[in-house]
Amino acid sequence: MDLRDHRKVYTKFELLENAVNKDPFEQFRIWFAEHKEDTKEELNIMTLATATKDGKPSARIVLLKELNEDGFVFFTNYSSRKAKEIEENPHAQLLFFWGEHERQVRIEGVLVKISKEKSIEYFNSRPAESRAGAIASPQSQIIPDRKFLEDRLGEVNQQELVMPDHWGGYVLKANYFEFWQGRHSRLHDRIFYAPENGGWKIGRLAP
Ligand SMILES: Cc1cc2nc3c(=O)[nH]c(=O)nc-3n(C[C@H](O)[C@H](O)[C@H](O)COP(=O)(O)O)c2cc1C
């Protein structure tokens, strides 16, 4: 595979210090609304990067389900690889790539479990198929074959679909944001927000 001649020029938008919102959550909401308007892909995809306590990283896609006053919420299996990493090292990063707008958003923070009540509330709002799948799948564990899953699903479908203890949400409490806007000549705009005196310091990074 040789992609050395594959190149894209970024010219659609700009991101300037005097035009960004003072609050990174608001800036995120503005860009997300534009992404929502134009995307043809799954709307709420994000990459979640975690690491073991000795710094071995892993990343995967999860779905953003809520942005509230606590932060960015997603749901998963509490026995999965990511959950084990979060348990020993709660520092994590979320990464959004929004190609239509030539944008990337990086958000750093600390992950904490949301309340069981809130997880149950969301779990019960999911379609039966999704609830059954979440109960049936021992996420991230080695299983013998596909049939194992289908058999588990068969058994689960005989029961009431109650949220298992090994499932629930996390919220990323954000403490750093970086908004990247593709520009001409690879001189992209990178605006960061870092905590300062109870508010946010806004600055620019070289691309
Ligand atoms: C489009 C897409 C959406 C996904 N959404 C989720 C999700 O919301 N929660 C989740 O646990 N896994 C989700 N996954 C699966 C994860 O990427 C991953 O395979 C799984 O969580 C196990 O990761 P781990 O072994 O690192 O814990 C999604 C995958 C894709 C491709």
PDBQT file of the ligand as one rigid body, heavy atoms in Angstrom, charges set to zero:
ROOT
HETATM    1  C1  LIG A 301     -19.342   2.725  15.607  1.00  0.00    +0.000 C 
HETATM    2  C2  LIG A 301     -18.962   2.013  16.864  1.00  0.00    +0.000 A 
HETATM    3  C3  LIG A 301     -19.610   2.332  18.041  1.00  0.00    +0.000 A 
HETATM    4  C4  LIG A 301     -19.277   1.682  19.232  1.00  0.00    +0.000 A 
HETATM    5  N1  LIG A 301     -19.877   2.070  20.386  1.00  0.00    +0.000 NA
HETATM    6  C5  LIG A 301     -19.513   1.491  21.553  1.00  0.00    +0.000 A 
HETATM    7  C6  LIG A 301     -20.045   1.964  22.795  1.00  0.00    +0.000 A 
HETATM    8  O1  LIG A 301     -20.800   2.962  22.876  1.00  0.00    +0.000 OA
HETATM    9  N2  LIG A 301     -19.681   1.308  23.923  1.00  0.00    +0.000 N 
HETATM   10  C7  LIG A 301     -18.808   0.242  23.910  1.00  0.00    +0.000 A 
HETATM   11  O2  LIG A 301     -18.530  -0.315  24.961  1.00  0.00    +0.000 OA
HETATM   12  N3  LIG A 301     -18.263  -0.191  22.757  1.00  0.00    +0.000 NA
HETATM   13  C8  LIG A 301     -18.585   0.408  21.583  1.00  0.00    +0.000 A 
HETATM   14  N4  LIG A 301     -18.011  -0.018  20.401  1.00  0.00    +0.000 N 
HETATM   15  C9  LIG A 301     -17.065  -1.162  20.462  1.00  0.00    +0.000 C 
HETATM   16  C10 LIG A 301     -15.681  -0.673  20.937  1.00  0.00    +0.000 C 
HETATM   17  O3  LIG A 301     -15.013  -0.003  19.885  1.00  0.00    +0.000 OA
HETATM   18  C11 LIG A 301     -14.807  -1.808  21.468  1.00  0.00    +0.000 C 
HETATM   19  O4  LIG A 301     -14.647  -2.822  20.499  1.00  0.00    +0.000 OA
HETATM   20  C12 LIG A 301     -15.382  -2.432  22.741  1.00  0.00    +0.000 C 
HETATM   21  O5  LIG A 301     -15.911  -1.447  23.606  1.00  0.00    +0.000 OA
HETATM   22  C13 LIG A 301     -14.320  -3.224  23.492  1.00  0.00    +0.000 C 
HETATM   23  O6  LIG A 301     -13.253  -2.350  23.790  1.00  0.00    +0.000 OA
HETATM   24  P1  LIG A 301     -12.126  -2.712  24.895  1.00  0.00    +0.000 P 
HETATM   25  O7  LIG A 301     -11.751  -4.157  24.709  1.00  0.00    +0.000 OA
HETATM   26  O8  LIG A 301     -10.984  -1.788  24.593  1.00  0.00    +0.000 OA
HETATM   27  O9  LIG A 301     -12.722  -2.458  26.253  1.00  0.00    +0.000 OA
HETATM   28  C14 LIG A 301     -18.293   0.661  19.217  1.00  0.00    +0.000 A 
HETATM   29  C15 LIG A 301     -17.633   0.358  18.033  1.00  0.00    +0.000 A 
HETATM   30  C16 LIG A 301     -17.949   1.044  16.883  1.00  0.00    +0.000 A 
HETATM   31  C17 LIG A 301     -17.167   0.734  15.630  1.00  0.00    +0.000 C 
ENDROOT
TORSDOF 0
